[in-house]
Amino acid sequence: MSDEAPEFDEETIEAGRVLCSGPCTFLLGAASLTQLPEADRPEIAFAGRSNVGKSSLINGLLWRKNLARASSEPGRTRELNYFDLGEGRLWLVDLPGFGYAKVSRTQAQEWQRLTLRYLRGRVNLRRVFLLIDSRRGLMDTDHEVMDMLDSAAVTYQLVLTKTDKIKRTEADAVSAKVAEAVKKRPAVHPMIRQTSAEKGWGLPELRAEIYQLTE
């Protein structure tokens, strides 16, 4: 496994840019599977520990400032938040953060059960982007989520966030360590992405990947 980005041609990079800079509207926050929209198009989801920078990355990918709302309160995302990207091209889902703070254990377990049922039952789900804070690497909660994704047989791709906060050599070392830790996991995607929402690093390639998932 390598952290080097694959080659995308200019056409694919541009198609990703056009898709992600186009219309994107919030549809609903689903607190149960009965509230989910029709599985009538490809779907991607973003997951990660509370405070990993998920909202910032989604906003950066979509050229928005506050489409996905960041908060100083970890665990703010408590529903399956659905966005319509490209006027019917793709469902984008912001999953509840894990490693919850300031909530009861019962509430955290309820969100986890909701997420697991979603992962096992959503037939149009193409990929989950699992965000990892590059300053911390994999933590116990990340392994728990990967266990859940593996059991649900959902393809997931690891995305390192906040790489502008560390040196490039450190980011490369984290990528290598993460790659070694997940190499035997059955559902993990072979490419680890390094990104910075603040600097825009790695976002064009991630947009290109999202575009390819609509094809």
C-alpha positions as CSV (number, residue, x, y, z in Angstrom):
1,M,0.0,0.0,0.0
2,S,1.3,3.5,-0.9
3,D,0.2,6.9,0.1
4,E,1.2,8.3,-3.2
5,A,-1.8,9.6,-5.2
6,P,-2.6,7.6,-8.4
7,E,-2.5,9.5,-11.7
8,F,-5.7,11.1,-12.7
9,D,-5.9,12.7,-16.1
10,E,-6.9,16.3,-16.4
11,E,-10.4,15.4,-17.6
12,T,-11.1,13.4,-14.4
13,I,-9.7,16.1,-12.2
14,E,-11.8,18.7,-13.9
15,A,-14.9,16.5,-13.7
16,G,-14.4,16.1,-10.0
17,R,-14.0,19.8,-9.6
18,V,-17.2,20.5,-11.6
19,L,-19.2,17.9,-9.6
20,C,-18.1,19.2,-6.2
21,S,-18.4,22.9,-7.0
22,G,-21.9,22.4,-8.4
23,P,-25.2,22.3,-6.5
24,C,-25.2,20.6,-3.1
25,T,-28.2,20.9,-0.8
26,F,-29.0,19.5,2.6
27,L,-31.8,17.1,2.4
28,L,-32.4,15.7,5.9
29,G,-30.9,14.4,9.2
30,A,-32.1,10.8,9.6
31,A,-32.4,9.5,13.1
32,S,-33.7,6.2,11.9
33,L,-33.5,4.0,8.8
34,T,-37.1,4.6,8.0
35,Q,-36.2,8.2,7.2
36,L,-33.6,7.5,4.6
37,P,-34.2,8.7,1.1
38,E,-34.6,6.3,-1.8
39,A,-31.4,4.4,-2.8
40,D,-31.8,5.7,-6.3
41,R,-28.2,6.9,-6.9
42,P,-24.6,6.2,-5.8
43,E,-23.9,7.1,-2.2
44,I,-20.7,7.9,-0.3
45,A,-20.3,8.6,3.4
46,F,-17.8,10.3,5.6
47,A,-16.9,9.0,9.1
48,G,-14.4,9.8,11.7
49,R,-13.7,10.5,15.4
50,S,-15.2,13.6,16.9
51,N,-12.9,16.6,16.2
52,V,-11.0,14.9,13.4
53,G,-11.9,17.7,11.0
54,K,-14.7,16.0,9.1
55,S,-16.9,19.1,8.7
56,S,-13.9,21.1,7.5
57,L,-12.9,18.4,5.0
58,I,-16.5,18.1,3.6
59,N,-16.8,21.9,3.3
60,G,-13.4,22.1,1.6
61,L,-14.2,19.3,-0.9
62,L,-17.4,21.1,-1.8
63,W,-16.0,24.6,-2.0
64,R,-18.4,25.7,0.9
65,K,-17.8,27.4,4.2
66,N,-20.5,26.0,6.3
67,L,-22.5,23.3,4.4
68,A,-21.3,20.8,7.0
69,R,-21.3,22.7,10.3
70,A,-18.2,22.5,12.4
71,S,-18.7,22.8,16.1
72,S,-16.5,23.2,19.2
73,E,-18.7,20.5,20.8
74,P,-17.4,17.1,19.8
75,G,-20.1,14.7,18.7
76,R,-22.4,17.4,17.3
77,T,-23.4,15.3,14.3
78,R,-25.9,12.9,15.8
79,E,-27.9,11.9,12.8
80,L,-27.2,10.6,9.3
81,N,-27.0,13.9,7.5
82,Y,-27.9,13.6,3.8
83,F,-26.8,16.0,1.1
84,D,-27.9,15.9,-2.6
85,L,-24.8,16.5,-4.7
86,G,-25.0,17.4,-8.4
87,E,-28.8,17.6,-8.5
88,G,-29.4,13.8,-8.3
89,R,-25.9,12.6,-9.1
90,L,-24.9,11.4,-5.6
91,W,-26.0,11.1,-2.0
92,L,-23.3,12.4,0.3
93,V,-23.7,11.4,4.0
94,D,-22.1,12.9,7.0
95,L,-22.1,10.1,9.6
96,P,-22.3,10.7,13.4
97,G,-18.8,11.3,14.9
98,F,-17.5,8.5,17.2
99,G,-15.4,8.8,20.3
100,Y,-18.3,10.9,21.6
101,A,-17.9,13.5,24.3
102,K,-20.5,15.0,26.6
103,V,-23.1,12.3,25.8
104,S,-24.3,9.3,27.7
105,R,-23.0,5.9,27.0
106,T,-26.5,4.8,26.1
107,Q,-26.9,7.6,23.5
108,A,-23.4,6.8,22.0
109,Q,-24.4,3.1,21.7
110,E,-27.7,4.1,20.0
111,W,-25.8,6.2,17.4
112,Q,-23.4,3.3,16.9
113,R,-26.3,0.8,16.3
114,L,-27.9,3.2,13.9
115,T,-24.7,3.6,11.9
116,L,-24.1,-0.2,11.8
117,R,-27.7,-0.9,10.6
118,Y,-27.1,1.8,7.9
119,L,-23.9,0.3,6.8
120,R,-25.4,-3.2,6.5
121,G,-28.5,-2.2,4.8
122,R,-27.6,0.6,2.3
123,V,-27.1,-1.3,-1.0
124,N,-26.1,1.8,-3.0
125,L,-23.3,2.8,-0.6
126,R,-20.2,2.8,-2.8
127,R,-17.6,3.9,-0.2
128,V,-17.0,5.2,3.3
129,F,-14.2,7.7,3.7
130,L,-12.8,7.1,7.2
131,L,-10.9,10.2,8.4
132,I,-7.8,9.8,10.6
133,D,-6.1,12.8,12.3
134,S,-2.6,12.7,11.0
135,R,-1.3,14.1,14.3
136,R,-2.6,11.1,16.2
137,G,-2.7,8.2,13.8
138,L,-5.0,5.2,14.4
139,M,-6.6,5.0,17.8
140,D,-8.7,2.3,19.5
141,T,-11.9,3.8,18.3
142,D,-10.7,3.8,14.7
143,H,-10.1,0.1,14.9
144,E,-13.5,-0.5,16.3
145,V,-15.1,1.4,13.4
146,M,-13.0,-0.6,10.9
147,D,-14.1,-3.8,12.6
148,M,-17.7,-2.6,12.0
149,L,-17.0,-1.7,8.4
150,D,-15.3,-5.0,7.7
151,S,-18.2,-6.9,9.2
152,A,-20.6,-5.0,7.1
153,A,-18.5,-5.7,4.0
154,V,-18.4,-2.0,3.1
155,T,-15.4,-0.6,1.2
156,Y,-13.7,2.2,3.1
157,Q,-10.8,4.4,2.4
158,L,-8.6,6.0,5.0
159,V,-8.0,9.8,4.7
160,L,-5.5,11.5,6.8
161,T,-6.6,15.0,7.8
162,K,-4.8,18.1,9.0
163,T,-1.5,17.2,7.4
164,D,-0.5,20.9,7.3
165,K,-0.1,20.7,11.0
166,I,2.9,18.3,10.8
167,K,6.0,17.9,8.6
168,R,5.7,16.1,5.3
169,T,8.1,13.4,6.5
170,E,5.9,12.9,9.6
171,A,2.8,12.6,7.4
172,D,4.5,10.0,5.3
173,A,5.6,8.1,8.4
174,V,2.0,8.1,9.7
175,S,0.7,6.9,6.3
176,A,3.2,4.0,6.3
177,K,2.4,3.0,9.9
178,V,-1.4,3.1,9.2
179,A,-0.9,1.1,6.0
180,E,1.0,-1.6,7.8
181,A,-1.7,-1.7,10.5
182,V,-4.6,-2.2,8.1
183,K,-3.0,-4.3,5.3
184,K,-4.9,-7.5,6.3
185,R,-8.3,-5.8,6.7
186,P,-10.7,-7.2,4.0
187,A,-12.7,-4.1,3.2
188,V,-10.1,-1.4,3.2
189,H,-9.3,0.5,0.0
190,P,-5.6,0.3,-1.0
191,M,-5.0,4.0,-1.2
192,I,-4.4,6.2,1.8
193,R,-5.0,9.9,1.1
194,Q,-3.2,12.8,2.8
195,T,-5.3,15.9,3.0
196,S,-5.5,19.4,4.4
197,A,-8.8,21.2,4.3
198,E,-7.1,24.4,5.2
199,K,-4.4,24.3,2.5
200,G,-6.5,22.3,0.0
201,W,-3.9,19.5,-0.2
202,G,-5.1,16.3,-1.6
203,L,-8.6,17.6,-2.3
204,P,-8.5,17.6,-6.2
205,E,-7.6,13.9,-6.1
206,L,-10.3,13.1,-3.6
207,R,-12.9,15.0,-5.7
208,A,-11.7,12.9,-8.7
209,E,-12.3,9.7,-6.8
210,I,-15.8,10.9,-5.8
211,Y,-16.6,11.7,-9.4
212,Q,-15.5,8.2,-10.4
213,L,-17.8,6.7,-7.9
214,T,-20.8,8.3,-9.7
215,E,-19.9,6.5,-13.0
